[in-house]
């Protein structure tokens, strides 16, 4: 295994629970044991969660079970012929089976001044620590990107007394992952909280003060937004360089089958770094979610133990912003009909996404029953009556 990712940690924990009789070695370029990443843009950033509470398990638990964590080291090369990996300290380590859980890296802006002090990205604990150290009441924070991470950080910053501006290049927030009704609801939520949210706004560069610290964000309309701190949150790309250099098939992710096996039967891959086959979908998918990382890790554990169980989980996601919990299940990008249940003005509603008469995705805002029922209906590929979904007098549970 490689990296202190949630996927790697879940796999190792699952192998321990199943009493896997062999030694596992987790190699990570981070100095920390596997930890949860969602709180990094939420409670951990707000200072409500201690670092130790993010760890999946104490370091000692892995070693007491007969496994090793080699932290602060990096795998530089895979030798598939001899089944060895070469590490950053020049040592080599042999393997019978190798699992790649290399995760993803943040997309970086290629714009003048993008390397100035005060411009941050958020992917790991160190990133959050660095950002939090520069946030204080009254400061001007500009967030480039109106996706999950950007909006979650915006909500935390506003609560902390900062003046927040969100710059989104697309025509609506969270456009890549949700429909217009959800986007409109969250746009209003953030603006009502006092944020300035500018849509259709592309960043073309950054300006510095006399000390080389970022002082302004230049946008395509010719204006400049004054700033003290910048967070760039424009997505991630799968970390596939190690797999590619080893000759493993990759296409916007390491290609794996429904048992998370790569093109080499001795090498598995899990988490954000993969494009995987799922018996639920016709085409390979790449998912950036906690649920995918956990489910693929469990599939990998079964594969390693010879108990092949194909990966067939329905993708699901969540986001907390202000007093709103958004829960999402399925993939809505190919829908041909949307059905709204409830009224967004009441702060609790859901959008059901249909394709050819059956439910393919649900976005639920403060409406957990819609998420739970929707998860079952999406998994079952059920044909559902649109009027029944929208009618508040019909219990959702009755549709399962």
N, C-alpha and C positions, 0 to 999 in steps of 0.2 A: 504494500500500500504506500501511497505517497500523498503527503499533505495532511495538515491537521483539520481536515474538512469534516462537516457533519456526516457526509457519506462514509468517509473512512472510519470515523469514530463509531457510527452506527453498525458498520460491518464488523468491526472488532468486538464491540459489545455483544452483538448477536452471536458471534462465534464463541464467545465466552459462555453465554447463556446456554448454547447448545452443546457445550463441553467438547469443542473441537479438539482433537488429540494432538495437534501439531503446533509448532511455534509460529506466531505471526510477528512480523517486524513492521512497524509503521515509521516511515521516513518522511519527515516534514521540514521544509525550509523555515517554518515558523518555530519560535522557541517554546510554544505553548501546546499542551495536550488538546485533543479535539474539542471544539466548542461550538455553541449555537451562534449563528450570525444575525438572525432577524432582530434581536434586541439592540444591535449596534446602531440602528437608525431610530430607535425608539427609547426604551427605558434606560439602556446603558448610556446613551448619549445624554439623556436628561439627568444622569447621576443617581437614578433610582435603583440601579442594579449593580451589585459588586461584581468584579471580574470573575471571582471564583465561582459564582453562581451560574456563569455561562458554560463552564466545563461540563461535558457530558458525564464524565466520571473522573474521580481523582486519579492523578498520575499513578499512584501506588496500586490501584485496582488492576490495571493492565499487567503490571509486572508481577503482582502476586498470583495472577492467573497463568504465568509462564510466558508472557509475551514481552516484546521490547518496543520502546519508543525511542527513536533516534531523532531528536529534535534539533533544529538549527542546522540541519544538513540538507543537501539537495541532490537529487538524482540527475546526473548529467547525461547519462547515456544508457541505453538498453542494448545488451548483446543477446539477441534472440537465439543465436546458434548455440552459445554456451550457457544460456540461461543465467546470466549475471547482470547486475546493474553496477555502473560506475558512479561513485559518490563524489561530492565536491571536495572531500578531504583526500581524494585520490585512492581511497580504498574501494574494494569490490565486494559485492554480496551476491551469493547464489540464491536462486529461487526454484521452486517446483511450479508454483503458480504465482502470477504477478497481477495485482489489481491496481489500476490507475484511477486515482480519485483526485485529479489535478485541478479540478474546479474551473474557474474562469478569471479573466483579468478585466479590469475596468477599461472602457473605451476612453481614450484621452483626446482632448481637443488639439488639433493641429492648427493653431492660430498664433499670430504674433503676441508675445508676452505670456504664453501659456505656462511658462516655467517660473513665473514670478513667485516670490514668497507670499504666502497668504491664500494660494489657490490649492484647494484640497479635493481629494477623491475619497470615496468611502467603500472599502472592501473588507478590511480586517480590523482587529482590535486596535492595532497601532494607528490606523487611519482615524478611528473614532477618538482615540485619546488626543491626537494632534489637533483635530477639529475642535473638540470640546475645550481644549486649553485656550482657544482664541475667541470663544464666544462669551460675551458678557452683555448685560442689559444696555440698551441704547445704541449698540453697534449696528451697522448696516451690513446685512448678509444678502448676497445675491446667489441664488441657486439656478444653475444652468441645467434645465431638464425638469419637466413636469410629470415624471413617472412616479412609481411607488416610492423609491428612495428619496427623491427630491421633495415630494409632498409630505412624507413622514418627517423628514428633518425640518421642513418649514413649520409644521405644527409644533414641534418641540421648541424651535427657536422663538416663535411668537410667544409661547407660554413663558419662555425665559426672558421676555422683555426686549427682544431684538426687533429691528425693522427689517422686514423680509421682502425681497423682490424675487419672483420666479419668472425666468425667461424660458419659454417653450417654443421651439421651432415649428411644431405642428399646429393645426388649427384648434385642437382641444387637448386638455390634460389627459394623461393615460390613454391616449388614442390607440396605441399599439395593442392594448390588452382588453379594452372594454368598449361598450357602445356609447352613443351620444347622450343617453339619459343619465348614465352614471357619471360621465365626464361633466355634464352640466351641473349635477348636484354637487360634486366636489369642488368645481370651480367657484360656485356660489359660497360654499362652506369656507373656503380659504379666503375669498375676498371679504366676506362678512367678518372674518376674524382680524382683518386689518392688513392683510398681505396685498401687495401689488402683484398681480399675475398678468403677464403680457404674453399673448399668444401670437403665432405667426412671426416670431421674433428670433432671428438668427444672430448668434454671437460671431463677430469677425475678428476680435482681438481684445487685449487687455492693456491698460495703461498703468504706469508705475509712478510712485511718488519719488522724492529725492533719495530715499533710503532703499529703493529697489523693491518695495512692497506694493502689492496690487492696490490701486486707488480708483480704478474705473474699468467698466466693462463696455466695450464698443460694440454696438449692434448695427445691423444692416441698414436701418433707416437713417444712419448718420448721427444718431444721438449717443451719449455716453451715460451710463448709470454709475453714480458715485458709490463706492463700496469700501468696506473695511476687511471683509472676509468673503471668499468665494468657495462654493461647493459645486463641482462639476459632477452631475449624475445623469449621464447620457447612455447608460446601458453597459453591458458586459459582452465579452467575446470568449468562446471556449478556449481553454489552455490545451492546445494540441501539439505544441512544438516537439515535445519528447516523443509522443506517439508517431508523429510524422517522420522524425529522424530515424525511428526504428522501422520504418516502412509499413506501418499499420494503416489500413484504409481510413481516411478522414474526409469529411465533407461538412463543414461548419459544425464540427464535433467528431469525436472518435466514433466510428460506426460500430455498433454492437447489435447482436440479435436479441430475441426475447428472453434469453437467459443471461444477458449482459456479457456475452463472449465476443471478443474482438475478432479480427481476421486471423489471429494466432490463437489456437485453442488453449494455450497456456497463459494467455493474458486476458483478463477481464477489465472492464472500465465502467465506472458508475458516477452519477451526479451530473453537475452542470457541464462537464467536459464532453458528454456523450450525445450522439444522435442515435436514438434507439428504436428498435422494433417493439411494438406493443400490440398484443392481439386485439386490443380495443380499436386501434386505428389502422387504416389501410396503408398509410405512408409513414416512413420513419419520422420521428419527432425529436426536437431538442427542447427540453424543459428547464427553466430556471426557477426552481422551487424547492422548498424544504421537503414537501411531500415526495417529490420525485427522488430526491437524494436518499431519503429514508427507505422508500419502497425498493429502489434499485439495490441498495445495500442489503436488504433482506433477500432479494432475489439472488444476489451474488453469494450470500452465505449458503443458501440452498444449493446453488450450483457447485460450490466448493465441497460441500458435504455429499455430493452425489445424489441429491434429492431434487432433481430438476423441476422447478416450478416456473412456468413462463410469467413474465411481467405483464399484468393486465390491469393495472391500476388506472382509474380515471384521474386526470390531473386536477389538483385543487390548490388554491392560493388564498392568501388573506392579507389585509392591510389595516392598520389602526391609524386613524388621523383625527385629532381632536376627540370628540365623543362618539365617533363613528367607527363601527367595525364592518369592513367590507369582506365578504366571503364569496369566493368564486369557484365554480367547478366546471370542468369541460373547456372546450376551445370554441370560441364564438366566431372566429374569423370567416367561416364559410356559411353563415346563417342566411336564410332568405326571409325570415319573419321575426319580429320582436314583440313580445307580450309583456306589458307592465302590470304588476299586481301591487296595489297600494298606491299611495300618493307621496311623491318625493317631499312635498311641503310638510308632511307629518314626520319626516325623519326616519321612516321605516318603510321600505318597499323592495321589490325585486324585479329584475328584468330576466325573462325567459327567452332564450334564443332557439329558434326552430329551424330545421332544414328538412324539406320534403315531408313535413308533418310530424317528425319526431324531435324530441328535445336533445340539443347538443351541448347546451351550456346554460348556466344560471349565475347571475350576479345578485347577491343579496346584501342589502344595506340595513344593518340592525334588525335583520329578520332571519334568525338562525333556522327556523322551521323550513323556510324556502330553500336554504342551502342543504339541509339534511335530506329533505324529500327529493330535491333536484339531483343530488348525488346518486340516489338510487335509480331515478328515472333515466338519467344520462347513461348510467352503466348498463341499464337494461335495454337501451335503444328503443324506448317505448314511444309509440305514437300517442300523443296527448292532445286533447281537445283544447284549443287556444282559449275559448270562452270560459272553460272550467278553470284554467290557470289564472285568468284575470278576475274571476268572480270571487269576492271576499266572503260570500255566503257558502261557498263550497270549501270544505276543509281540504288542505293540500294532502294530508295523510291518506285521504280516501282515493287519491289518484295512483297510489303505489300498488 
